[in-house]
Amino acid sequence: MAIQAPGAVVLVRPRAFSPNPQTASDNTFQAETARPSTAAAAYREVTEVARRLTDAGVTVHLFDDDRPTCPDSVFPNNWLSTHQGGRVALYPMYAPNRRIERRGDIVEFLKFHYRVQEIVDYSGLEQDGLFLEGTGAMVLDHESRIAYVARSRRADPLVLERFCTTFGYEPMVFDALDAAGVPVYHTNVLMCIASTFALIGADMINDETRRAEVTDRLRANGRSVLSLSEEQVREFAGNALELSPGTGELLLCLSTRALAALTITQRVTIERTHRILPLDIPTVELGGGSVRCMLAGVHLDPRVCSRN
């Protein structure tokens, strides 16, 4: 398994998916309303994502969510992250109706099938109004040990400092704004870090000096930096995830909408080292997130005698 790219993911298939009214105030990627068929269409899309990933050699741990009060449960990477060395982190969530997405059965499944040494639970900080929405708020460079974070109310600096101290990351915080001056709500819609390249909406980082510092750090270990326009970011071109299936190749997973937004030059650069796996999720994207938001990567060592 590549350090940056997990070979397994947690995926949640919801029955009650819809754009979440409690997150609409700062998630400008989110649709305002749902259609009557939205929930059923999202269920079908997640089922197909699981099939496509499995066929590509990725280990998919698929969990169903039948609760009517969890419109965003399809995005588990906001409340859960896993890390080499056997650590699992649980995060404090901004929207009250997202806090119930955390599931003990998923954590217990990971403990049973993988070598988990420690659960680090930050969720109690919700009572103090402190939030850090996992690998939505943070984009982690596991090789260079840097946590890239766009400032927002979903990424509190105190919680970020605690995470970075515990997990051994250097925080790199910046302001990223859209053309209307609205902060980007989650860093992972702005950027994706893979083993050999990074996708980033660099021009949305309004401070030129900080923009140069971020891109220089991304290039420091030899990565190519592919700059995305704000229009491409709006099409979820930055919301992608690198995976390392058992086939020996590297995958870049993103939505069909995101792939259509990439230029030919960007695609050629990616395909020098990766196979692009486009996933069709137009309904899920109504919720303001895309493929990366759906996939909680598993960076844990499996137990030798683990049962399926």
N, C-alpha and C positions, 0 to 999 in steps of 0.2 A: 504494500500500500504506500503510495506517495504521501509525504508528510502533509501536503496541502489538500490532497484529494482522498476522501474516504471511499471505501468500497461498499458501504452499507448506509441506508437511510431509514429514518422513521417517517412514515407518511400517514396522515389521518384523513379518513374518508367521511365527510359529514353528511348528515341527513337534512340539516336545517341551515345550510349556507345561505347567506344574503349579505349585501353591503351593510356594515355595522353602523348604526346611527351614533354610537358613542365614540367612534373614531373619525367621523366625517369632518370634524372641525379643523383638523390639521393634516389629514391625509388627502391631498389634492389629486391623488391618483385614483381615488375611489369614486365609483358611480353613486349617484344620489338615491336611486331606487332600484328595486328588483322586479323582475317579471314573475308571473305566477309559476312559470316552469323553472325558475332559477335554481332552486335547491336540487331538483332531480337532474338537471343538466350538469351541475357541479359534481354530483355523485358519480355520474357516468364519466366525466372528465378525469376524476381522480382514479377511478378504476382503470381507465386506459393508460394513465401515467404509470401506474403500478405495473401493468403488463409490459409496456414499452421498456421500462427500466429493467425489469426482470429479464426480458429477452436480450437486453444488451449486456447482461452479466452482473448487474448490480443486485446486491442483496437488499430486498425491500421488506421492512417490517411494517405491515399495513394494519392499522387499528381503525375500527369504526367508531363513530360518535353519533349517537342517536338523540342527544339532548337538544331540545328545542331552544334553549337559552344560550347556545354557543355559536353565533353566526360566523366567527372567525377561526374555529378550531382547525381548519384546513392549513393554518400557518403555525405549526408547532415550533419552528425555529426561534420564535420570540420568547418562549418560556423555558426552553430546554437547549442546552449544548453539552457535548461530550468532548473529552480531551484525552490525549495520550497520557499514559501514566495512571489511568483508571479514575479520572475525576469526572463528575457530572455536576453541572451548574443549573440551578433553578432561579428564575428571574422575576423581579417585581414588574407588574404590568400596569400601564397607565389607565386603560379603560376598565371600570369595575366588572363588566360582563366578560372580559377576557381573563380575569384572574381565575375563573373556574375551569379554564382550559387545562391547567396543570393536572396531570393524572398520575396517581400513584401506581396504577397498574402498568403504565409504560415504564416508569422508573424500575419497578420490580422486574419486569421483563428484561430490561437491560442488565440488571444485577445478576439475573439467572443465567443469561446467555453470554455475558461478557465479564471481563475482570474489572469490576468497579471497586475501587479502594475507598472512595470518599464522595459523599453528596454534599455540595456546598450550596446552601439554600439562602438566597437573598430575598425571598418573597416577603418576609416579614417587614421589610422596609416600605412596603406599600402603605402601612399604617402611618408612616412619617411623611408620606407624599414624595417618596424617592423612587425613581423608576429607571430601569435599564433593560430594554426589551431584546435581550439576547443577541443573536447574530443577525437581527434586523438592525438594532442600534449600532452594533459593532461589526466591522468587516475585519476578520483576523488573518494576519499573515503568520501562519504557523511556522514558517521557516525562519523568518527574521524576528519573530516574536513581537510584532507590532499590532496594536489594536487601533484601527482607523475609525474615527467617530465624528459624524456631523452633529453639531450641537442642535439639540431639540429638547422638548420637555419629556421625551421618552428616553433620554440618555443623561441622567444626572451625573455630574462630575464626581460626587462623593462615592456613588456606587461603582462608577467606572474605576476610580482609584483603588477601591477595595478589590474589585475583580482583578485588576492588573497586578496588584501586589501579591494576591493569592496564587494566580495562575502564571505569573512570570511574563507579562507583556508590558511593552512600553506604550503608553497612550499617545496617540497623535490626533489631536482634536482640531477641528476647523469649522468655519461657518460655510454652509452651502445653501444658496438661495435660488429660487426660480426667477423668471423674468419679472414677476409681480412682487418680488421681495419676500416671498413666503419661504421659511426654512424647509428644507427637505426633511420629511418626517422620519425616515429610516435611511441609514447609510447604505444599506444593501440594495436600494433602488438606484443608487448613484454609482456604485462600483462593485466589481468582481475581481478577486485576486486568484489567479491560477498559477500553476507551477512555472510556466514560461512566458506568461503575459498577464497584463491587468487591463480591464476595461474601466474607464472612469470618465464621468462628466466633469472634467477638470475645470472648464470655464464657469461652472456653477459655484466654484470656490472663489468667493469675491475678492479675497485678499491675494494680490499677485505674489507676494513673498511666500505666503503659506502654500499657495498653489504650487509654486516651484519646489518647495520643501517636500510636499507630499509626492509629487511625481518623481523627484530625485530619489526618494527613499524606495519607491516602487521599482525603480530601475537599478537600485544598488546591487542586487544579486543577479543581474543579467536579464531581467524580465523586459519584454517589450511593453510599452505603454500605449494603448489604443484609446485615443481621446474620443469621447462621445459628445455629440451635441445635446442641448436640452431636449430637442425633439426626439432624439434617439432614446434618451433617458425616459421620456414620457411614454415611449413604446416598450418600456421594460428591458431595453438592451443591456442595461447594467445589472439586471436581476437574474444572474446566471450562476451556476454552480459546477465546478469541476469535480468529476468523480473518477475513481480508479477501479473499474470492475476486474474480475478475475481473468479477463481476456488478454491482459498485458498492454492494452491501449489506454489512453486517457480520453475521457468524454467531456465535452462541454454541453451541459444541459440548459436549455433556455426555451422560451415559448416560440411558437411559430410567428407570432406578432413581433417578438424581439428580433428573431432572425431576419425577418423581412426588412427591419429597420437598419441592419448593418450594411455597410458599403462592401463592394466587391473586394477592395483592398483589405478591409478588416477581416472578412471571411477567409481570404487567402492566408493571412498571417496566422489566424487561429488554426486553420486546417494543416499547417505545416507540422504541428505537433499533436493535434487533437482531432477526434471525430466529433462533429457537431450532431447532437441529438435534439431535434426540435420536438416540442410537446405542445399539443393543441389544447389550450385551456382558456378560451375567451370568456367563459362564465366566471371561472375563479378570479380572473383578472378584474372583474367588476368590483371585487373586494379591496382593490388597491395594492395587491401584491401579485407576484408571478411565481415562476418556477423555484427560484432560490428560497422564497418565503415558505414554500410548501415542504421543503426538504430539510429535515434536521439530520445532518451528517453524523455518522457513528465513527468516532476516532478512538475506539476502544479495542483492546485485544480480545478476541473470542475465547471462551472457555473451550478446552480441548474436546471435552465430551459433551458439549452443549447439544440439547435436543431441540428439534424444530417445533 
